[in-house]
Amino acid sequence: MSDRIWKGYLAGEVHSEWRQELMAAAENAGRPIEFYTPVVDHDASDNCGVRILGDETAKFWKDHKAANMNAIRTRTLITEANVVVVRFGDKYKEWNAAFDAGYAAALGTPLIIQHNPDHTHALKEVDAAAQAVGERMDQLLATLRYVTTGQLVD
């Protein structure tokens, strides 16, 4: 194994603790990877623009300010990542996750995608751009282990 420390960006679903679970499992298994995430605090992410730069009368401009401020972090971290993991949840339409996957694909950054089988048709273009697509967290961890260490089995 090399001394390389990989940089992974964890994009997608924000309604569960999947990021914390993945990071803890990777750390416990000694994976040589540092993880970075978007701002997952809904209030902060939705209101950063107006709280920092001032109120807006129209919701469009409020959201526009927040999206642009969040994009500074997201674009920087995806650009610097060696691999981007994108999880699509079961409940919500995660346009931000699809956008992040497309951005990473456009940069040529390897993608690992996770979603349930019910989303396969809706995400076929995203899946086609990915280097690995799984349905479960253990598959994400095994993929990260293999690509970062070259080891197939724990």
N, C-alpha and C positions, 0 to 999 in steps of 0.2 A: 504494500500500500504506500502511496506517496504521501508527502506532507501537505498536499494541497487541501485547503479549506474551501469548499464550494459555497457559493452564495445562492440561496433559493428564495424566490419570492412566492408568497402564498396569496393567491388571488381568489376572489369568488365569494361564495355564500357567507353571510355575516350573522346568521340567526342561530348558530350553534357554536360549540366549543371545539370544532374540528382542528383549528389551527393549534390551539394549546395541546390537544391530544397528539397531533402529529409531531410537534416540536418536542414534547416530553418523551414520546416513544423514540424519536431519533436520537435524542440526547442520551437516554438510558441505554440505547444500543451502541453508543459510541460512533454515530455517523459523523463524518467530517464535513458538516454543513452548518452554515449560519443562516437563519431564516429572517426574512424581512416581510412586513405586512403593510397593507394600507391602514388608514385610520379606521378602526372598526367600531368606534363609539358613534352611534347614529346622530346624537345631538351635535357633537363636535363636527362630524363630517357634513351634516346638512346645514349647519349654521355658521361655519367658520368665516365665510365671506362677509356676512352682514355683521357678525360680532367684531371682526377686525377692521373691515373697510367701510362699514356703515350700512344703514337700512336701505331696503329697496321697497318700492310700492307694489311691484309686480312679482309674483312667484317665479316667473321665468328668469328674471334677472337675479333674484336671490339664489336660485339653483345654479344659474350660470356662474356667479361669483364663486360659489362653493365648489362646483365642478372644476373650475380653473385652478383654484387653490389646491384642491386634492390632487389634481393632475401633476403638479410640481413634484410631489412625493412619489406618486405612482409611476410616472414616466422615468424618473431618476432611478428608482429601485428596479424596475423591470429592465431598463437599459444596462444596469450593472450586474444583473443576475446571470448566473451560469445555467440555471434551470428555473422555469416557472411552473408551479403547480396550481391548477385551477380546479376548484370544486364547485359543482353546480348542485344546489340543494333541491329538495323535493317540492317545496311549497311555493316559492316565488320565482318569477321570471327575472333572472339575473343578467340584465343587459350589460351591467358593468363587468361582469365576469367574462362575457363573450367579447366585449371590447378589449379587455386586458389580454385575453388569449390572442385576439387578432393583432394587437400591437406587438406582442412578443413574437408571433409568427412572422410579422413583417420585418422585425429586426433579425430574424433567424435564430432566436433564442429557443432552445429545446423546450417543449411543452409536455407536461404530464397532466392528463385530464381525469377527473373522477366525477361520475354521475350515475344515477340508477338506470336500469335498462329501459324504463319508460321514456327517458329523454333521448334515446339513441337517434330517432328520426329527426327530432328538432335540432339536435346538435351535430348532425352528420358532417357539416362543413368544418366545424370546430374540431371534431374528432379527426377529420382527414388531415388537418394541419398539425396534429399532435404526433409525437414520437411514441407515446404510450397512453392508452385509455384503460382505466379500471373502474370497477364498480364499488370497491371496498377500500377502507383505510389500510388494511394489511397489504393490499396490492400496491398502494402508494409507497408504503414503507419498504417493501421488498424491491420495488423499482429504484427508489432512492439509494438503497443499499448497493444494488448491483452497479448503478452508474457511477456512484461515488467511490466504491471500493473494489469493484470487479468481483465481489463475492456473491455467489448465487444463493447459498443457503446459510441461515443463521447457525 
